[in-house]
Amino acid sequence: MYLVARCPSCAKIILANEANKTRSCPHCGARADLFSLRVLARARTSQEAVEIIQRLKERQGGDDWEPRFKKFKAK
């Protein structure tokens, strides 16, 4: 089973295999625990997951989509 989720650091869409416990973001390199990610969709095959990601990107306006929230750093 595959997960389509958002990276907690850069908010880009990532694909992860549920068999793993963590995933490195291909966009920013941040490592995330799969159990703490916001899951957008689940897919049985990697091809199905890629199709879901393509539809999400089309809905958002492409790869250069930026989240609508600001990131705050703790002092």
ABEGO torsion letter per residue (X at the ends): XBBBBBBAAAGBBBBBBAABABBBBAAAGBBBBAAABBBABBBABAAAAAAAAAAAAAAAGEAABBBABBBBBBX
